[in-house]
């Protein structure tokens, strides 16, 4: 990259940083690491003329059986703040049971059938496993594939990992 383009890129990045400073002129406190994803999000929203901010989640996940999922999704803060949040309750509720989270982990790990899942210690009866799988399916966290096999939809793997990450303190 020639010198002029490098200087222009640095000026653009500096402008983004200055724009993100809170009133009072002090940079926002950052708790850890390099914010390259955040800076990219801010630049993308600036290109789109969105100045209220937004969120982005992205991931590259390889599950134990070797499948790989790459995914990203972003929304403007205005969109999220204007939506009806109680509509999200069903999706959160489906994840709110420890056995359902365990079953999701098992499906990602390669166990796909009810028979394989009921062989596990502590999962309960076949009926209980079906009940939990039905709740996860109704909320979109699972879908059935050929011959009674379950799978986590590709577009839900990274969001699931994001939600699990969000529970860490």
GULUMZA-186705 format. One record per residue: residue number from 1; residue in three letters; chain; x, y, z of N, C-alpha, C, O in turn. Coordinates in Angstrom, 1 decimal, decimal comma. Example, Ala and Ser with C-alpha at 12.3 -4.5 7.8 and 13.67 -1.06 7.14 Angstrom:
BEGIN
{1; Ala; A; {13,2; -5,7; 7,8}; {12,3; -4,5; 7,8}; {13,2; -3,3; 7,8}; {14,2; -3,3; 8,5}}
{2; Ser; A; {12,8; -2,2; 7,1}; {13,7; -1,1; 7,1}; {12,9; 0,0; 7,9}; {13,4; 1,1; 8,0}}
//
This chain:
BEGIN
{1; Unk; A; {0,9; -1,2; 0,0}; {0,0; 0,0; 0,0}; {0,9; 1,2; 0,0}; {1,8; 1,3; 0,8}}
{2; Unk; A; {0,6; 2,2; -0,9}; {1,5; 3,4; -1,0}; {1,2; 4,3; 0,2}; {0,2; 4,1; 1,0}}
{3; Unk; A; {2,1; 5,2; 0,5}; {2,1; 6,1; 1,6}; {0,8; 6,9; 1,7}; {0,2; 7,0; 2,8}}
{4; Unk; A; {0,3; 7,5; 0,6}; {-0,9; 8,3; 0,6}; {-2,1; 7,4; 1,1}; {-2,9; 7,9; 1,9}}
{5; Unk; A; {-2,2; 6,2; 0,6}; {-3,4; 5,4; 1,0}; {-3,2; 5,0; 2,5}; {-4,3; 4,9; 3,2}}
{6; Unk; A; {-2,0; 4,7; 2,9}; {-1,8; 4,4; 4,3}; {-2,2; 5,5; 5,2}; {-2,9; 5,3; 6,3}}
{7; Unk; A; {-1,8; 6,8; 4,9}; {-2,2; 7,9; 5,7}; {-3,7; 8,1; 5,7}; {-4,3; 8,4; 6,7}}
{8; Unk; A; {-4,3; 8,0; 4,5}; {-5,8; 8,1; 4,4}; {-6,5; 7,1; 5,3}; {-7,5; 7,4; 6,0}}
{9; Unk; A; {-6,0; 5,9; 5,3}; {-6,6; 4,9; 6,1}; {-6,4; 5,2; 7,6}; {-7,3; 5,0; 8,4}}
{10; Unk; A; {-5,2; 5,7; 8,0}; {-5,0; 6,0; 9,4}; {-5,9; 7,2; 9,8}; {-6,4; 7,2; 10,9}}
{11; Unk; A; {-6,1; 8,2; 8,9}; {-7,0; 9,3; 9,2}; {-8,4; 8,8; 9,4}; {-9,1; 9,3; 10,2}}
{12; Unk; A; {-8,8; 7,9; 8,5}; {-10,2; 7,4; 8,6}; {-10,4; 6,7; 10,0}; {-11,4; 6,9; 10,6}}
{13; Unk; A; {-9,4; 5,9; 10,3}; {-9,5; 5,1; 11,6}; {-9,5; 6,1; 12,8}; {-10,2; 5,9; 13,8}}
{14; Unk; A; {-8,6; 7,1; 12,7}; {-8,6; 8,1; 13,8}; {-9,9; 8,8; 13,9}; {-10,4; 9,1; 15,0}}
{15; Unk; A; {-10,5; 9,2; 12,8}; {-11,8; 9,8; 12,8}; {-12,9; 8,9; 13,5}; {-13,7; 9,4; 14,3}}
{16; Unk; A; {-12,8; 7,6; 13,2}; {-13,8; 6,7; 13,9}; {-13,5; 6,7; 15,4}; {-14,5; 6,7; 16,2}}
{17; Unk; A; {-12,3; 6,7; 15,8}; {-12,0; 6,7; 17,2}; {-12,4; 7,9; 17,9}; {-13,0; 7,9; 19,0}}
{18; Unk; A; {-12,2; 9,1; 17,3}; {-12,6; 10,3; 17,8}; {-14,1; 10,4; 17,9}; {-14,7; 10,9; 18,9}}
{19; Unk; A; {-14,8; 9,9; 16,9}; {-16,2; 9,9; 16,9}; {-16,8; 9,0; 18,1}; {-17,9; 9,3; 18,6}}
{20; Unk; A; {-16,1; 8,0; 18,5}; {-16,5; 7,1; 19,5}; {-16,3; 7,6; 20,9}; {-16,7; 7,0; 21,9}}
{21; Unk; A; {-15,6; 8,8; 21,1}; {-15,3; 9,3; 22,4}; {-16,5; 9,8; 23,0}; {-17,3; 10,5; 22,4}}
{22; Unk; A; {-16,7; 9,6; 24,3}; {-17,9; 10,1; 25,0}; {-17,7; 11,6; 25,3}; {-16,6; 12,1; 25,1}}
{23; Unk; A; {-18,8; 12,3; 25,7}; {-18,7; 13,7; 26,1}; {-17,6; 13,9; 27,1}; {-17,5; 13,0; 28,0}}
{24; Unk; A; {-16,8; 14,9; 27,0}; {-15,7; 15,1; 28,0}; {-14,4; 14,8; 27,4}; {-13,4; 15,2; 27,9}}
{25; Unk; A; {-14,4; 14,2; 26,2}; {-13,2; 14,0; 25,5}; {-12,3; 12,8; 25,9}; {-11,3; 12,6; 25,3}}
{26; Unk; A; {-12,7; 12,1; 26,9}; {-11,8; 10,9; 27,3}; {-12,3; 9,7; 26,5}; {-13,5; 9,5; 26,3}}
{27; Unk; A; {-11,3; 8,9; 26,1}; {-11,7; 7,7; 25,4}; {-12,5; 6,8; 26,3}; {-12,3; 6,7; 27,5}}
{28; Unk; A; {-13,5; 6,0; 25,7}; {-14,3; 5,1; 26,4}; {-13,3; 4,0; 27,1}; {-12,3; 3,6; 26,4}}
{29; Unk; A; {-13,6; 3,6; 28,3}; {-12,8; 2,6; 28,9}; {-13,0; 1,3; 28,2}; {-14,1; 0,8; 28,0}}
{30; Unk; A; {-11,9; 0,6; 27,9}; {-12,0; -0,7; 27,2}; {-11,4; -1,7; 28,2}; {-10,3; -1,4; 28,8}}
{31; Unk; A; {-12,0; -2,8; 28,3}; {-11,6; -3,7; 29,3}; {-10,6; -4,7; 28,8}; {-9,8; -5,3; 29,6}}
{32; Unk; A; {-10,6; -5,0; 27,6}; {-9,6; -6,0; 27,1}; {-9,5; -6,0; 25,6}; {-10,4; -5,7; 24,9}}
{33; Unk; A; {-8,3; -6,4; 25,2}; {-8,0; -6,8; 23,8}; {-8,2; -5,7; 22,7}; {-8,4; -4,5; 23,0}}
{34; Unk; A; {-8,0; -6,2; 21,6}; {-8,1; -5,4; 20,4}; {-9,5; -5,4; 19,8}; {-10,1; -6,5; 19,8}}
{35; Unk; A; {-10,0; -4,3; 19,5}; {-11,4; -4,2; 19,1}; {-11,6; -4,1; 17,6}; {-12,3; -3,2; 17,1}}
{36; Unk; A; {-10,9; -4,9; 16,9}; {-10,9; -4,9; 15,4}; {-12,3; -5,2; 14,9}; {-12,7; -4,6; 13,9}}
{37; Unk; A; {-13,1; -6,1; 15,5}; {-14,4; -6,3; 15,0}; {-15,3; -5,1; 15,3}; {-16,2; -4,8; 14,4}}
{38; Unk; A; {-15,2; -4,5; 16,4}; {-16,0; -3,3; 16,8}; {-15,7; -2,2; 15,8}; {-16,6; -1,5; 15,3}}
{39; Unk; A; {-14,4; -2,0; 15,5}; {-14,0; -0,9; 14,6}; {-14,6; -1,2; 13,2}; {-15,0; -0,3; 12,5}}
{40; Unk; A; {-14,6; -2,4; 12,8}; {-15,1; -2,8; 11,5}; {-16,6; -2,5; 11,5}; {-17,2; -2,1; 10,5}}
{41; Unk; A; {-17,3; -2,9; 12,6}; {-18,8; -2,6; 12,6}; {-19,0; -1,1; 12,6}; {-19,9; -0,7; 11,8}}
{42; Unk; A; {-18,3; -0,3; 13,3}; {-18,5; 1,1; 13,3}; {-18,3; 1,7; 11,8}; {-19,0; 2,5; 11,4}}
{43; Unk; A; {-17,2; 1,2; 11,2}; {-17,0; 1,7; 9,8}; {-18,1; 1,3; 8,9}; {-18,5; 2,1; 8,0}}
{44; Unk; A; {-18,6; 0,1; 9,0}; {-19,7; -0,4; 8,1}; {-20,9; 0,4; 8,4}; {-21,6; 0,9; 7,4}}
{45; Unk; A; {-21,3; 0,7; 9,6}; {-22,5; 1,5; 9,9}; {-22,3; 2,9; 9,4}; {-23,2; 3,5; 9,0}}
{46; Unk; A; {-21,1; 3,4; 9,5}; {-20,8; 4,8; 9,0}; {-21,0; 4,8; 7,5}; {-21,6; 5,8; 7,0}}
{47; Unk; A; {-20,6; 3,8; 6,8}; {-20,8; 3,7; 5,3}; {-22,3; 3,8; 5,0}; {-22,7; 4,3; 4,0}}
{48; Unk; A; {-23,1; 3,1; 5,9}; {-24,5; 3,0; 5,6}; {-25,3; 4,2; 6,2}; {-26,5; 4,3; 6,0}}
{49; Unk; A; {-24,6; 5,1; 6,8}; {-25,2; 6,3; 7,4}; {-26,0; 6,0; 8,7}; {-26,9; 6,8; 9,0}}
{50; Unk; A; {-25,6; 5,0; 9,4}; {-26,2; 4,7; 10,7}; {-25,4; 5,2; 11,8}; {-24,2; 4,7; 11,9}}
{51; Unk; A; {-25,9; 6,1; 12,6}; {-25,0; 6,7; 13,6}; {-25,5; 6,3; 15,0}; {-24,9; 6,7; 16,0}}
{52; Unk; A; {-26,6; 5,5; 15,2}; {-27,1; 5,1; 16,5}; {-26,4; 3,9; 17,0}; {-26,7; 3,4; 18,1}}
{53; Unk; A; {-25,4; 3,3; 16,2}; {-24,7; 2,2; 16,6}; {-25,5; 0,9; 16,3}; {-26,5; 0,9; 15,6}}
{54; Unk; A; {-24,9; -0,2; 16,8}; {-25,6; -1,5; 16,5}; {-24,8; -2,6; 17,1}; {-23,8; -2,4; 17,9}}
{55; Unk; A; {-25,1; -3,8; 16,8}; {-24,5; -5,0; 17,3}; {-24,1; -5,9; 16,1}; {-24,7; -5,9; 15,1}}
{56; Unk; A; {-23,1; -6,7; 16,4}; {-22,6; -7,7; 15,4}; {-22,2; -8,9; 16,2}; {-21,5; -8,8; 17,2}}
{57; Unk; A; {-22,6; -10,1; 15,8}; {-22,0; -11,2; 16,3}; {-21,5; -12,1; 15,2}; {-22,2; -12,2; 14,1}}
{58; Unk; A; {-20,4; -12,7; 15,4}; {-19,8; -13,5; 14,3}; {-19,0; -14,6; 14,9}; {-18,6; -14,6; 16,1}}
{59; Unk; A; {-18,8; -15,7; 14,2}; {-18,0; -16,8; 14,7}; {-17,6; -17,8; 13,7}; {-18,2; -17,8; 12,6}}
{60; Unk; A; {-16,6; -18,5; 14,0}; {-16,1; -19,6; 13,2}; {-16,0; -20,8; 14,2}; {-15,0; -20,8; 15,0}}
{61; Unk; A; {-16,9; -21,7; 14,1}; {-17,0; -22,8; 15,0}; {-16,8; -24,2; 14,4}; {-17,5; -24,5; 13,4}}
{62; Unk; A; {-15,9; -25,0; 14,9}; {-15,8; -26,4; 14,5}; {-16,3; -27,2; 15,6}; {-15,8; -27,1; 16,7}}
{63; Unk; A; {-17,3; -28,0; 15,3}; {-17,9; -28,9; 16,4}; {-17,1; -30,2; 16,4}; {-16,4; -30,5; 15,5}}
{64; Unk; A; {-17,3; -31,0; 17,5}; {-16,5; -32,2; 17,7}; {-16,6; -33,2; 16,6}; {-15,6; -33,9; 16,4}}
{65; Unk; A; {-17,7; -33,2; 15,8}; {-17,7; -34,2; 14,7}; {-17,1; -33,7; 13,5}; {-17,1; -34,3; 12,4}}
{66; Unk; A; {-16,4; -32,5; 13,5}; {-15,6; -32,0; 12,4}; {-16,3; -31,0; 11,6}; {-15,7; -30,3; 10,7}}
{67; Unk; A; {-17,7; -30,8; 11,7}; {-18,3; -29,8; 10,9}; {-17,9; -28,4; 11,3}; {-17,6; -28,2; 12,5}}
{68; Unk; A; {-17,9; -27,5; 10,3}; {-17,5; -26,2; 10,6}; {-18,6; -25,2; 10,2}; {-19,2; -25,4; 9,2}}
{69; Unk; A; {-18,8; -24,2; 11,1}; {-19,8; -23,2; 10,8}; {-19,2; -21,8; 10,9}; {-18,5; -21,5; 11,9}}
{70; Unk; A; {-19,4; -21,0; 9,8}; {-18,9; -19,6; 9,8}; {-20,1; -18,8; 9,6}; {-21,0; -19,1; 8,7}}
{71; Unk; A; {-20,3; -17,7; 10,4}; {-21,5; -17,0; 10,4}; {-21,3; -15,6; 11,0}; {-20,5; -15,5; 11,9}}
{72; Unk; A; {-22,1; -14,6; 10,5}; {-22,1; -13,3; 11,1}; {-23,5; -12,7; 10,9}; {-24,2; -13,0; 9,9}}
{73; Unk; A; {-23,8; -11,8; 11,8}; {-25,1; -11,1; 11,7}; {-25,0; -9,8; 12,5}; {-24,4; -9,8; 13,6}}
{74; Unk; A; {-25,5; -8,8; 11,9}; {-25,5; -7,5; 12,6}; {-26,8; -6,7; 12,4}; {-27,5; -6,9; 11,4}}
{75; Unk; A; {-27,2; -5,9; 13,4}; {-28,4; -5,1; 13,3}; {-28,1; -3,7; 13,9}; {-27,3; -3,6; 14,8}}
{76; Unk; A; {-28,8; -2,7; 13,4}; {-28,7; -1,4; 13,9}; {-29,4; -1,4; 15,3}; {-30,4; -2,1; 15,5}}
{77; Unk; A; {-28,9; -0,6; 16,2}; {-29,5; -0,5; 17,5}; {-30,9; 0,0; 17,4}; {-31,8; -0,5; 18,2}}
{78; Unk; A; {-31,2; 0,9; 16,5}; {-32,6; 1,4; 16,4}; {-33,5; 0,3; 16,1}; {-34,6; 0,3; 16,6}}
{79; Unk; A; {-33,1; -0,6; 15,2}; {-34,0; -1,8; 14,9}; {-34,3; -2,6; 16,1}; {-35,4; -2,9; 16,4}}
{80; Unk; A; {-33,2; -2,9; 16,9}; {-33,4; -3,8; 18,1}; {-34,2; -3,1; 19,1}; {-35,1; -3,7; 19,8}}
{81; Unk; A; {-34,0; -1,8; 19,3}; {-34,7; -1,0; 20,4}; {-36,2; -0,8; 20,0}; {-37,0; -0,6; 20,9}}
{82; Unk; A; {-36,5; -0,9; 18,7}; {-37,9; -0,7; 18,3}; {-38,7; -2,0; 18,2}; {-39,9; -1,9; 18,1}}
{83; Unk; A; {-38,1; -3,1; 18,4}; {-38,8; -4,4; 18,2}; {-39,5; -4,7; 19,5}; {-39,3; -4,1; 20,6}}
{84; Unk; A; {-40,4; -5,7; 19,4}; {-41,2; -6,2; 20,6}; {-40,4; -7,3; 21,3}; {-40,4; -8,4; 20,8}}
{85; Unk; A; {-39,6; -7,0; 22,3}; {-38,8; -7,9; 22,9}; {-39,4; -9,1; 23,5}; {-38,8; -10,2; 23,5}}
{86; Unk; A; {-40,7; -9,0; 24,1}; {-41,3; -10,3; 24,6}; {-41,4; -11,4; 23,5}; {-41,6; -12,6; 23,9}}
{87; Unk; A; {-41,4; -11,0; 22,3}; {-41,5; -12,1; 21,2}; {-40,3; -13,0; 21,3}; {-40,3; -14,1; 20,8}}
{88; Unk; A; {-39,2; -12,6; 21,9}; {-38,0; -13,4; 22,0}; {-38,0; -14,4; 23,2}; {-37,2; -15,3; 23,3}}
{89; Unk; A; {-39,1; -14,3; 24,0}; {-39,1; -15,1; 25,2}; {-39,1; -16,6; 24,9}; {-38,5; -17,4; 25,6}}
{90; Unk; A; {-39,8; -17,0; 23,9}; {-39,9; -18,5; 23,6}; {-38,5; -19,0; 23,2}; {-38,2; -20,1; 23,7}}
{91; Unk; A; {-37,8; -18,3; 22,5}; {-36,4; -18,7; 22,1}; {-35,5; -18,8; 23,4}; {-34,8; -19,8; 23,5}}
{92; Unk; A; {-35,6; -17,8; 24,2}; {-34,8; -17,8; 25,5}; {-35,3; -18,9; 26,4}; {-34,5; -19,6; 27,0}}
{93; Unk; A; {-36,6; -19,1; 26,5}; {-37,2; -20,1; 27,4}; {-36,7; -21,5; 27,0}; {-36,5; -22,4; 27,8}}
{94; Unk; A; {-36,6; -21,7; 25,7}; {-36,2; -23,1; 25,2}; {-34,8; -23,4; 25,7}; {-34,5; -24,5; 25,9}}
{95; Unk; A; {-34,0; -22,4; 25,8}; {-32,6; -22,6; 26,3}; {-32,5; -22,5; 27,8}; {-31,4; -22,7; 28,3}}
{96; Unk; A; {-33,6; -22,2; 28,5}; {-33,5; -22,0; 29,9}; {-33,6; -23,2; 30,7}; {-33,7; -23,2; 31,9}}
{97; Unk; A; {-33,5; -24,4; 30,1}; {-33,5; -25,7; 30,9}; {-32,2; -26,4; 30,7}; {-31,7; -26,6; 29,6}}
{98; Unk; A; {-31,5; -26,8; 31,8}; {-30,2; -27,4; 31,7}; {-30,2; -28,6; 30,8}; {-29,2; -28,9; 30,1}}
{99; Unk; A; {-31,3; -29,4; 30,8}; {-31,3; -30,6; 29,9}; {-31,3; -30,3; 28,5}; {-30,7; -30,9; 27,6}}
{100; Unk; A; {-32,0; -29,2; 28,1}; {-32,1; -28,8; 26,7}; {-30,7; -28,3; 26,2}; {-30,3; -28,6; 25,1}}
{101; Unk; A; {-30,0; -27,6; 27,1}; {-28,7; -27,2; 26,7}; {-27,7; -28,4; 26,6}; {-26,9; -28,4; 25,7}}
{102; Unk; A; {-27,9; -29,4; 27,4}; {-27,1; -30,6; 27,3}; {-27,4; -31,3; 26,0}; {-26,5; -31,8; 25,3}}
{103; Unk; A; {-28,7; -31,4; 25,7}; {-29,1; -32,1; 24,4}; {-28,5; -31,3; 23,2}; {-28,1; -32,0; 22,2}}
{104; Unk; A; {-28,6; -30,0; 23,2}; {-28,0; -29,2; 22,1}; {-26,5; -29,6; 22,0}; {-26,0; -29,8; 20,9}}
{105; Unk; A; {-25,8; -29,6; 23,1}; {-24,4; -29,9; 23,1}; {-24,1; -31,3; 22,5}; {-23,2; -31,5; 21,8}}
{106; Unk; A; {-25,0; -32,3; 22,9}; {-24,8; -33,6; 22,4}; {-25,1; -33,7; 20,9}; {-24,4; -34,4; 20,2}}
{107; Unk; A; {-26,1; -33,0; 20,4}; {-26,4; -33,0; 19,0}; {-25,2; -32,4; 18,2}; {-24,8; -32,9; 17,2}}
{108; Unk; A; {-24,6; -31,3; 18,7}; {-23,5; -30,7; 18,1}; {-22,3; -31,6; 18,1}; {-21,4; -31,6; 17,3}}
{109; Unk; A; {-22,3; -32,5; 19,2}; {-21,2; -33,4; 19,3}; {-21,3; -34,7; 18,5}; {-20,4; -35,5; 18,4}}
{110; Unk; A; {-22,5; -34,8; 17,8}; {-22,6; -36,0; 16,9}; {-23,7; -36,9; 17,3}; {-24,1; -37,8; 16,4}}
{111; Unk; A; {-24,3; -36,8; 18,4}; {-25,5; -37,7; 18,7}; {-26,7; -37,0; 18,1}; {-27,1; -35,9; 18,4}}
{112; Unk; A; {-27,4; -37,8; 17,2}; {-28,4; -37,2; 16,4}; {-29,8; -37,8; 16,7}; {-30,8; -37,1; 16,4}}
{113; Unk; A; {-29,9; -39,0; 17,2}; {-31,2; -39,6; 17,4}; {-31,6; -39,7; 18,8}; {-30,7; -39,6; 19,7}}
{114; Unk; A; {-32,9; -39,9; 19,1}; {-33,4; -40,0; 20,4}; {-32,7; -41,2; 21,1}; {-32,4; -41,2; 22,3}}
{115; Unk; A; {-32,6; -42,3; 20,3}; {-32,0; -43,5; 20,9}; {-30,6; -43,2; 21,4}; {-30,2; -43,7; 22,5}}
{116; Unk; A; {-29,8; -42,5; 20,6}; {-28,4; -42,1; 21,1}; {-28,5; -41,3; 22,3}; {-27,6; -41,4; 23,2}}
{117; Unk; A; {-29,4; -40,4; 22,4}; {-29,5; -39,4; 23,5}; {-30,0; -40,1; 24,8}; {-29,5; -39,8; 25,9}}
{118; Unk; A; {-30,9; -41,1; 24,7}; {-31,4; -41,7; 25,9}; {-30,4; -42,7; 26,5}; {-30,6; -43,1; 27,6}}
{119; Unk; A; {-29,4; -43,0; 25,7}; {-28,3; -43,9; 26,3}; {-27,4; -43,1; 27,3}; {-26,7; -43,7; 28,1}}
{120; Unk; A; {-27,5; -41,8; 27,3}; {-26,7; -41,0; 28,2}; {-27,2; -41,1; 29,6}; {-28,5; -41,2; 29,8}}
{121; Unk; A; {-26,4; -41,0; 30,6}; {-26,8; -41,0; 32,0}; {-27,5; -39,7; 32,3}; {-27,1; -38,6; 31,9}}
{122; Unk; A; {-28,6; -39,8; 33,0}; {-29,3; -38,6; 33,6}; {-30,1; -37,8; 32,6}; {-30,6; -36,7; 33,0}}
{123; Unk; A; {-30,5; -38,3; 31,4}; {-31,3; -37,5; 30,5}; {-32,8; -37,8; 30,7}; {-33,6; -37,1; 30,1}}
{124; Unk; A; {-33,1; -38,8; 31,4}; {-34,5; -39,1; 31,6}; {-35,0; -40,2; 30,6}; {-34,3; -40,8; 29,9}}
{125; Unk; A; {-36,4; -40,2; 30,6}; {-37,0; -41,2; 29,7}; {-37,0; -40,8; 28,3}; {-36,8; -39,6; 28,0}}
{126; Unk; A; {-37,4; -41,7; 27,4}; {-37,5; -41,3; 26,0}; {-38,6; -40,2; 25,8}; {-38,3; -39,3; 25,0}}
{127; Unk; A; {-39,7; -40,3; 26,5}; {-40,7; -39,2; 26,5}; {-40,2; -37,9; 26,9}; {-40,5; -36,8; 26,3}}
{128; Unk; A; {-39,3; -37,9; 28,0}; {-38,8; -36,6; 28,4}; {-37,8; -36,0; 27,4}; {-37,8; -34,8; 27,2}}
{129; Unk; A; {-37,0; -36,9; 26,8}; {-36,1; -36,4; 25,8}; {-36,9; -35,8; 24,6}; {-36,5; -34,8; 24,1}}
{130; Unk; A; {-37,9; -36,5; 24,1}; {-38,8; -36,0; 23,1}; {-39,4; -34,7; 23,4}; {-39,4; -33,8; 22,6}}
{131; Unk; A; {-39,8; -34,5; 24,7}; {-40,4; -33,3; 25,1}; {-39,4; -32,1; 24,9}; {-39,7; -31,1; 24,4}}
{132; Unk; A; {-38,2; -32,3; 25,4}; {-37,1; -31,3; 25,3}; {-36,8; -31,0; 23,9}; {-36,6; -29,8; 23,5}}
{133; Unk; A; {-36,7; -32,0; 23,1}; {-36,3; -31,9; 21,7}; {-37,4; -31,1; 20,9}; {-37,2; -30,3; 20,1}}
{134; Unk; A; {-38,7; -31,3; 21,3}; {-39,8; -30,6; 20,7}; {-39,7; -29,1; 21,1}; {-40,0; -28,3; 20,2}}
{135; Unk; A; {-39,4; -28,8; 22,3}; {-39,3; -27,4; 22,7}; {-38,2; -26,7; 22,0}; {-38,4; -25,6; 21,5}}
{136; Unk; A; {-37,1; -27,4; 21,8}; {-36,0; -26,8; 21,1}; {-36,3; -26,6; 19,6}; {-35,9; -25,6; 19,0}}
{137; Unk; A; {-37,0; -27,6; 19,0}; {-37,4; -27,5; 17,6}; {-38,4; -26,4; 17,4}; {-38,3; -25,6; 16,4}}
{138; Unk; A; {-39,4; -26,3; 18,3}; {-40,4; -25,2; 18,2}; {-39,8; -23,8; 18,2}; {-40,3; -22,9; 17,6}}
{139; Unk; A; {-38,7; -23,7; 19,0}; {-38,1; -22,4; 19,1}; {-37,0; -22,2; 18,0}; {-36,4; -21,1; 17,9}}
{140; Unk; A; {-36,8; -23,2; 17,1}; {-35,8; -23,0; 16,0}; {-34,4; -23,4; 16,4}; {-33,5; -23,2; 15,5}}
{141; Unk; A; {-34,2; -23,9; 17,5}; {-32,8; -24,3; 17,9}; {-32,4; -25,7; 17,3}; {-31,2; -26,0; 17,2}}
{142; Unk; A; {-33,4; -26,5; 17,0}; {-33,2; -27,8; 16,3}; {-34,1; -27,9; 15,2}; {-35,2; -27,3; 15,1}}
{143; Unk; A; {-33,7; -28,8; 14,2}; {-34,7; -29,3; 13,2}; {-34,4; -30,8; 13,0}; {-33,4; -31,3; 13,3}}
{144; Unk; A; {-35,5; -31,4; 12,5}; {-35,3; -32,8; 12,2}; {-34,8; -33,0; 10,8}; {-35,2; -32,3; 9,9}}
{145; Unk; A; {-34,0; -34,0; 10,6}; {-33,5; -34,4; 9,3}; {-34,0; -35,7; 9,0}; {-34,9; -36,2; 9,7}}
{146; Unk; A; {-33,6; -36,3; 8,0}; {-34,1; -37,7; 7,6}; {-34,0; -38,7; 8,7}; {-33,1; -38,7; 9,5}}
{147; Unk; A; {-35,1; -39,5; 8,7}; {-35,2; -40,6; 9,6}; {-35,0; -40,3; 11,1}; {-34,3; -41,0; 11,9}}
{148; Unk; A; {-35,7; -39,2; 11,6}; {-35,8; -38,9; 13,0}; {-34,4; -38,4; 13,6}; {-34,2; -38,6; 14,8}}
{149; Unk; A; {-33,6; -37,9; 12,8}; {-32,3; -37,4; 13,2}; {-32,5; -35,9; 13,5}; {-33,2; -35,2; 12,7}}
{150; Unk; A; {-31,8; -35,4; 14,5}; {-31,9; -34,0; 14,8}; {-30,6; -33,3; 14,5}; {-29,5; -33,9; 14,5}}
{151; Unk; A; {-30,7; -32,0; 14,2}; {-29,5; -31,2; 13,9}; {-29,8; -29,8; 14,3}; {-30,9; -29,3; 14,3}}
{152; Unk; A; {-28,7; -29,1; 14,7}; {-28,8; -27,6; 15,0}; {-28,7; -27,0; 13,6}; {-27,7; -27,2; 12,9}}
{153; Unk; A; {-29,7; -26,1; 13,2}; {-29,6; -25,4; 11,9}; {-28,3; -24,6; 11,9}; {-27,8; -24,0; 12,9}}
{154; Unk; A; {-27,6; -24,6; 10,7}; {-26,4; -23,9; 10,5}; {-26,4; -22,5; 11,0}; {-25,5; -22,0; 11,6}}
{155; Unk; A; {-27,5; -21,8; 10,8}; {-27,7; -20,4; 11,2}; {-27,9; -20,2; 12,7}; {-28,1; -19,0; 13,1}}
{156; Unk; A; {-27,9; -21,3; 13,4}; {-28,2; -21,2; 14,9}; {-26,9; -21,6; 15,7}; {-26,9; -21,4; 16,9}}
{157; Unk; A; {-25,9; -22,2; 15,1}; {-24,7; -22,6; 15,8}; {-24,0; -21,4; 16,4}; {-23,8; -21,4; 17,6}}
{158; Unk; A; {-23,6; -20,5; 15,6}; {-22,9; -19,3; 16,2}; {-23,7; -18,5; 17,1}; {-23,2; -18,1; 18,2}}
{159; Unk; A; {-25,0; -18,2; 16,8}; {-25,8; -17,5; 17,8}; {-25,9; -18,3; 19,2}; {-25,9; -17,7; 20,2}}
{160; Unk; A; {-26,0; -19,6; 19,1}; {-26,0; -20,4; 20,4}; {-24,7; -20,2; 21,1}; {-24,7; -20,0; 22,3}}
{161; Unk; A; {-23,5; -20,2; 20,4}; {-22,2; -20,0; 21,0}; {-22,2; -18,5; 21,6}; {-21,6; -18,3; 22,7}}
{162; Unk; A; {-22,7; -17,6; 20,9}; {-22,7; -16,2; 21,4}; {-23,5; -16,1; 22,7}; {-23,1; -15,5; 23,6}}
{163; Unk; A; {-24,7; -16,8; 22,7}; {-25,5; -16,7; 24,0}; {-24,8; -17,4; 25,1}; {-24,8; -16,9; 26,2}}
{164; Unk; A; {-24,1; -18,5; 24,9}; {-23,4; -19,1; 25,9}; {-22,2; -18,2; 26,4}; {-21,9; -18,2; 27,6}}
{165; Unk; A; {-21,6; -17,6; 25,4}; {-20,5; -16,7; 25,8}; {-21,0; -15,5; 26,6}; {-20,4; -15,1; 27,5}}
{166; Unk; A; {-22,2; -15,0; 26,3}; {-22,8; -13,9; 27,0}; {-23,1; -14,2; 28,5}; {-23,3; -13,3; 29,3}}
{167; Unk; A; {-23,2; -15,5; 28,8}; {-23,5; -15,9; 30,2}; {-22,2; -15,8; 31,1}; {-22,3; -15,9; 32,3}}
{168; Unk; A; {-21,1; -15,7; 30,5}; {-19,8; -15,6; 31,3}; {-19,7; -14,3; 32,0}; {-20,1; -13,2; 31,4}}
{169; Unk; A; {-19,1; -14,3; 33,1}; {-18,9; -13,0; 33,9}; {-17,5; -12,6; 34,0}; {-17,2; -11,6; 34,6}}
//
